[in-house]
C-alpha cells in the first residue's frame, strides 16, 4: 500500500507517523505555542529527527466550538509557514490541514505534498476537482456537522456503518475524477460521543474493506482524557495506548503531537508481524 508524494512512493505497509504543527492561536492542546519562525523551525526539526514522515500544518482551529476564520486569514497564516519550512527542509513532506480548495491549491503550489480535509469534501464543493487537478494524496476525514456545532448532540443509528457508507460514496466520487491516493480518517471527536469514538476504534479493522490507507488521530483528545479525569497535557500515556490499539486494528498513519512515542509504538507493534 503506497502513496505518491511529489514523485516519491511512500510505503504504508509499515505504519508512518505524521507530526502535528498547529499555527493557530486557539488549538485545543498546543494553541499559540509556535508563534514565530524559530519556534516553528525548532518544533519541525524535532519532529523530523524523531521520525515523522509527514508534518501536518494547520492554520484553522477545528477544536469543538472553535472560532471561524476567513479564507484570507487562513492563507495569511499558512502560506508563509509553508515557505519557511520548504526553505529550511527542502525534502519535507507537508500535509495541509484545510477544508478550503483555494488554501489547498495555494499551499500545494508553494511546496506542500498532501491535503488533509476535515470535512471529507463536504464544506467546499470545489475540493475534489482541485485535488484531481493537483494529483496529490487526499486525506478525507468524517465529521458530523461543523467544528462550531459538531459536539452539540451527535446522533447515529450505527456509527460504524454510517461512517463506512460516507467513505464509500466519497471514494467513488474521487475515483471517477481519477484521484489515485485516498486516505481515510474516521474523525475521532468530530461529531462523535465518547461511546461512538470507542466503537470506531474497536471496529477500525472493518474500514480495511474500503481498500485505502487509514489515518488515526487520537492524540491527546478528550475521548482519552475525559475518561481518565485528566487534562490534555497529561494524556500522553493514554495517547500511546490508543495509538497501539489503532495500529493493531490496521492503521497506516498516526497523526500525533508527540512523534517519538508514536514511532516507538509503531516499532513495538511491528515486532508482532
N, C-alpha and C positions, 0 to 999 in steps of 0.2 A: 504494500500500500504506500504509494509515493505521491508527493505533490511537487509541482514545478514552481520554484521561486526564482524568478529572474534567470531562467535557464539552468538552474541547479536543481537536481532531483533530491528531495528530502525524503528519506525512507522512514515512514511512521510505523513500520513493523516493530521497531524499538521505540517506545514512547519518548516524546520530546517535551521539553519544558519551555513555557512562554512566560517571560518575566513582565510584570505589570509596571508601567511608568505612567502614573496619573499626574497630569499637569493641570488638574482642576483644583480650585481653592477649597472645594467642599466635598471631596470624595470621602466615603464612609470611614476608610482606615487611614490613608496617607494624604488626605486633602491638604494642600498648601505646603507640603513638605519639600517639594522640589520646585523652588521659585526661580532660581537663577541658573545660568549656564553651567556654573561649576557644580552645583548640586545635581543637576540633570546628568551631566557627563560622568560624575563620580558614581552615581547610582547605576547608570547604564553599564559602566565599565565593571562594576562589582558583579552585576547580574550575568554579564557575558563571561567573566572569569569563573563564576560559579557553575557555568554550564548551560545557560539559557541558549536555546537555538533561535528563539524569536523574542523580540521586545515589542510589547503591545502598548501603543501610545494613545491615550485618550484625553480629549480636551472638553468633553461634555460629561458631567457627572450624571450617572444613571442610578445612583442610590435611590431607594424609595423616598418619594416626596421631594426629589432634587429640583432646584430652580432651573427653569427652561432658559437657555441662552440662544441668541440669534446665530444664524449661519455665519455671519460676518465675524462675530466674536469668536466662534469656534475656529474659523480659519486663521484669525489673528493670533490665537493661542498656539495652534498646532503646526502651521507651516514653518515658522522659524525654528521650532524644535526638530522637525524632520531634517531641515537643512543643517542644523548644528550636529545632529547625530551622524548624518551621511558624511559630513566633512571630517569628523573625528574618527568614525569607524566605517570606512567605505564598504566593507563586506557585510555590514549588519543587515539582518532581515527584519524589517519593521512591519508590524501589523498595525493598521489604523482602526481604532475603535470609534466608528461613526456610523450613523444610520442615514447620513445625507450623501447623495450621489455626487454633489458638487465638491464636498470636502474630500470624498474618496478620490475623485479624479485629480484634484489639485495635488493631494499628498502622494499619490502614485506617480504623478509626473515629476515630483520632487525627490523620488527615490524609494518610497515605501513599496513593500512587496506583497502585502496581504490585506484583505478587507475583513474587518470584524464588525458585523452588523447586529446589534442587539435586537433589532426589530424583525430580523429574518426577511427583509424586503417589504414589510407592511407599512412602513412610515414614509417611504419615498418611492413612488411608482416607477421612477427612472432608474432605480438602483440596479436591477437585474440587467438592463440593457447596457449600463455603464460597465458593469463587471464583465459582461460578454465582450464589450469593445476593448477593454483593457487586458482581458485574458489573464487575470490574476486569481490566486486561490481565494475562495469566499467562505468565511465562517458565518454560518447562519444560526442565530440563536432564537429560541422560542420565548416569547413574552406575552402574557395576557395583559392587555391594557397598555398604558404608557408608564414611564418612570414616575410620573406625577400621581397616578392613581392605582398602579398595579397591585399594591398590597392592601387596598381598602377592603376587598372582600372576594378573593379569588375562589371561583367555583368550577368544578369539573364533575362530569358523571364518572369518567375513568381517565385520570390524568395521563397515564402512560399511553393508552390507545389514542387519545386526542392529540398528544404531542407527536407521536409517530405519524399520525394521519396528516398533521400540519406539514411535517417534513417531507412526507411522500409527495404531497401536492406541490410544494415549493421546489423540490429537487426536479420533478418532472418539468416545471416551467424553465428551470435553469438548463436542463439537458436540451430542451427544444432550442434554446439560444446558444447551444454549443459551449456552455461553461463546463470545463473539464474537472476542475478541482473544487469540490464542495466538501465542507467540513461542518458537522452539526454540533450544537451546544444546547442541551436541554433547558438551560436558563434557570439554574438553581437560584431561588429567591426572587425571580422576576414573575410576579403574578402567581405565586405558589405559597401555600401554607407550609408549616414545618412538616406536616404529615405528607403533603404532596412531594416535598423535596426528598424525603427519605424513601418514599416509594420509588421515585425516579432513580435514586442512587442504587437501590436494591435491584431494580429491573433494567439497569443500564445495558446489560448484555442483549436485551431484546432489540435495542437500536442498531445492533450489528446487522440486522436483517435489511437495513437500508443500503448496505454495502458502500458506506462512505466513512471516513475517519470521524472519531468522536473527540471533541474537546470538552474538558470538565473544568469549571471554575467554581470552586467552593471556598477558596482561600479566605479565611477569617470572617466568613459570613455569619449572619445572625442565626441561620439554621444550626450552627455549631455552638456559638457562644450563649445563645438563649437557653438551649437545652442544659448547659452546664452552669448557668448562672454566673457567667464571667463576662469580660469585655472582649472586643475585637483584638485589643492589644495582647490579651492573654491566650488567644486562640490558636497559637502556632501548633501545639501538640495535637489539638483536635483537627486542625487542617491536615496534618500528616496522616492521621488515622483515616480521615475521609478520602484523601488522595490515594491512599493504599487500597481502600475498598474500590474506588473508581478504576484503578489500574487492574485489579483482579477481575473487574467486570468489563474490561475491554477498552478502556480509554486510551487514546493515542497521543493526546496533548494535555498537559496540566497547565492551566493558567494560574499563576501564583504571585504573591508578593515576596515570598521567601524562596529563592531559587535553590540555594544549597540543599535545604531539607527536601525539596521536591525531587532533585536529582538523586539524592540518597535513596528516597523511596523507590524511584524507578530502578536503581541499581539493585536494591534488595529484591524487589519483585521479579526482576529479570533472572535472578538465580533459580527461580522456581521452574522456569520454562526452558 
